[in-house]
């Protein structure tokens, strides 16, 4: 019975990841094909396309090959972790890991097909904050949630060991 629930949760997680990946790729396609430059909320939120050949915040600009390899290794490690631990992890952890995978695959697709990542969300443009995309949001929010999940798990383990 437990296995059936795990498989059901895994199928839902895969569906969610595919939907997130499609949202990321469709928005990038719309933005790049229309070369959009839109102010949504003045001085707070703009849409402006940037071709990012580096990593987060433009680090290591022009090292696309290194980022492809790093991306493949990290995605492979996450997939291996899910495969080995799926029977033991809760749904929140499973869904969070698949959101991170969706983001990782979204940016990997860009690097493989275009040679760069399409970034377009520009918050607080006057502060020169780096532009990002939905894949970046999935990755960043996913790792933050995962950190909270692990912290909560550790707290519970410590609390239970003191009993």
Secondary structure, DSSP 8 states (H G I E B T S, - for coil): -HHHHHHHHHHHHHHHHHHHHHHHHHHHHHHHHHT-EEEEETTTEEEEEEEE-SSGGGTTTT-HHHHHHHHHHHHHHHHHHHHHHTTTS-HHHHHHHHHHHHHHHHHHHHHHHHSSEEEEEEESGGGT---B-HHHHHHHHHHHHHHHHHHHHHHHHHHHHT-
